[in-house]
Amino acid sequence: MNLEEQWNRVTEWCATHAPLTAASIRPGASLDEIRVVENSLDIAWPGELVEFYQLQNGQSSWNPGSDFFAGTIFPSKDLLSLPDILQLRETMLEAWKTIEISPGFDTLASNAPQAGTVSYTFHPLYIPFASLDDVHYVVDCRPGPQHGCVIEYAHESVDEGGVEFESVASLLAALADSLYAGTKFGFWKASVEEGLIDWSIP
């Protein structure tokens, strides 16, 4: 599945139907900028994630040039910029290291070495790319057949939901399909209000 093709489907729909949301998407990062973040994390990024950030570099919550909310590409999640990724991941890991649990954080992480398996924690090899409050989409960079899959991590349920999408491209394809067909994306359904995407649970 071609990631760029699926992303173009999403952005073309937004440009036609939700121009304020389309305008809030930041231009892609350079490969050098991505590599700096990749090296800072000391995690090799899946090729799809690198490609995705060459196509976009997060989303502004507010429409450029105005004080209006811009809507979100994903239901109840903002696309993260490269600096956002660094900050959120550091915050999550630091928080987990201070929680007194048994077994400890390191044991939980080491007990789930394969991509796609439930770790019951924010695994050090998770890279968040979309987030709002306590719910995040993460790319799973652990090794294994499901390397590069997308998991939804939430504060209360952690990663117990398992794999949501096999890849970033499949996530974008499902999103594009729902937008064009006017059908639900998970529990959510998109509508357009004054040029922006408004997600609600019907």
C-alpha positions in Angstrom: 0.0 0.0 0.0 1.4 3.4 -1.0 1.5 5.8 1.9 1.9 9.0 -0.1 -1.1 8.0 -2.2 -3.3 7.5 0.9 -2.1 10.7 2.5 -2.9 12.6 -0.7 -6.4 11.2 -0.7 -6.8 12.6 2.9 -5.4 16.0 2.1 -7.3 16.4 -1.2 -10.6 15.6 0.6 -9.7 18.2 3.2 -8.7 20.8 0.6 -12.1 20.4 -1.1 -14.4 20.0 2.0 -12.5 21.3 5.0 -10.0 23.9 3.8 -9.4 25.3 7.3 -8.2 21.9 8.5 -6.2 21.4 5.3 -4.4 24.8 5.9 -3.5 23.7 9.4 -1.2 20.9 8.2 2.4 21.9 8.4 4.7 21.3 5.4 6.9 18.2 5.5 10.2 18.0 7.2 13.5 17.5 5.5 15.2 14.1 5.7 18.0 15.8 7.7 15.5 17.2 10.3 14.0 13.7 10.6 17.4 12.1 11.1 18.2 14.5 13.9 15.1 13.4 15.8 15.7 9.8 15.0 19.2 10.0 16.3 18.0 11.8 19.5 15.6 9.0 20.2 18.2 6.4 19.3 15.5 4.4 17.5 15.6 3.5 13.8 12.3 4.7 12.4 10.3 2.5 10.1 10.6 3.7 6.5 6.9 4.6 6.4 7.2 7.0 9.4 10.1 8.7 7.8 8.1 9.1 4.6 5.1 10.4 6.5 7.1 13.2 8.1 8.5 14.1 4.7 4.9 14.8 3.7 3.8 16.7 6.8 5.3 17.9 10.1 2.4 18.1 12.4 -0.7 20.2 12.6 -1.5 23.6 14.1 -4.5 23.3 16.5 -5.6 26.8 15.4 -6.1 28.0 11.9 -3.1 30.0 10.6 -4.0 33.7 10.6 -7.1 33.4 12.7 -8.2 32.5 16.2 -10.4 29.6 15.0 -9.9 26.0 15.9 -8.7 24.2 12.8 -10.2 20.8 13.4 -8.2 17.6 13.5 -7.2 15.1 10.8 -7.7 12.2 13.2 -10.6 11.9 15.7 -9.6 13.7 18.9 -5.9 13.7 18.1 -3.6 16.4 16.7 -0.8 15.4 14.3 2.5 15.9 16.2 5.5 17.9 14.9 9.0 16.5 15.3 9.6 18.6 18.4 6.3 17.4 19.8 7.3 13.8 19.3 10.5 14.3 21.4 8.7 16.2 24.1 5.8 13.8 24.5 7.9 10.6 24.4 10.2 12.0 27.1 7.3 13.0 29.2 5.6 9.6 28.9 8.8 7.7 29.7 9.7 9.9 32.7 6.2 9.5 34.1 6.3 5.7 33.8 9.7 5.5 35.5 8.3 7.3 38.6 5.2 5.0 38.9 5.6 2.4 41.6 4.3 -0.8 40.0 5.1 -4.4 40.3 6.7 -5.6 38.1 8.7 -2.5 37.4 8.7 -0.5 34.2 11.8 -2.1 32.8 10.5 -5.6 33.4 7.1 -4.8 31.7 9.0 -3.5 28.7 11.4 -6.4 28.5 8.5 -8.9 28.8 7.1 -7.7 25.5 9.9 -7.6 23.0 7.9 -8.3 19.9 6.0 -5.6 17.9 2.3 -5.8 18.4 2.3 -7.5 21.8 0.7 -5.8 24.8 3.3 -4.3 27.2 1.0 -2.7 29.7 3.1 0.4 29.6 4.4 3.1 27.3 7.1 1.0 25.7 10.4 2.7 25.0 10.2 1.7 21.4 6.9 3.5 20.9 7.0 6.7 18.8 3.9 8.9 19.2 2.8 10.8 16.1 -0.8 11.9 16.9 -2.0 12.9 20.4 -4.5 14.8 22.4 -4.6 14.8 26.2 -4.2 11.2 27.3 -4.8 9.3 24.0 -2.0 8.8 21.5 -1.3 7.0 18.2 2.1 5.4 18.4 4.2 3.5 15.8 5.6 0.3 17.3 9.3 0.1 16.5 9.9 -3.2 18.3 11.2 -6.0 16.0 9.0 -8.7 14.6 6.5 -9.3 11.8 4.3 -6.4 13.0 7.2 -3.8 13.2 5.8 -0.4 12.2 2.2 -1.2 13.2 0.0 1.5 14.8 -1.3 1.2 18.4 -3.6 3.5 20.3 -2.2 4.2 23.7 -4.5 5.6 26.4 -3.8 6.7 30.0 -6.3 4.2 31.5 -6.1 1.3 29.2 -2.4 1.7 28.1 -1.8 -0.5 25.0 -4.3 -3.2 25.9 -6.2 -2.6 22.7 -3.3 -4.1 20.7 -2.7 -3.3 17.1 -5.1 -0.9 15.6 -3.6 -0.8 12.1 -0.9 -2.8 10.5 0.9 0.3 9.2 0.7 4.1 8.9 -0.4 3.6 5.3 -3.3 1.3 6.3 -4.4 3.9 9.0 -4.4 6.6 6.3 -6.3 4.4 3.9 -9.0 3.7 6.5 -9.2 7.4 7.3 -9.5 8.3 3.6 -12.1 5.7 3.0 -14.3 7.0 5.9 -14.0 10.6 4.7 -14.9 9.9 1.1 -17.7 7.4 2.0 -19.1 9.4 4.9 -18.8 6.4 7.1 -17.5 5.9 10.6 -13.8 5.7 11.4 -13.8 3.5 14.5 -16.4 5.0 16.8 -16.2 8.4 15.2 -17.8 10.1 12.2 -16.6 13.2 10.4 -18.7 16.2 9.5 -17.7 19.6 8.2 -18.5 22.8 10.1 -17.5 26.1 8.6 -14.6 24.7 6.7 -13.2 22.4 9.4 -13.5 18.7 10.3 -15.6 18.1 13.3 -15.5 14.5 14.7 -18.3 13.2 16.8 -19.6 9.8 18.0 -23.0 9.2 16.4 
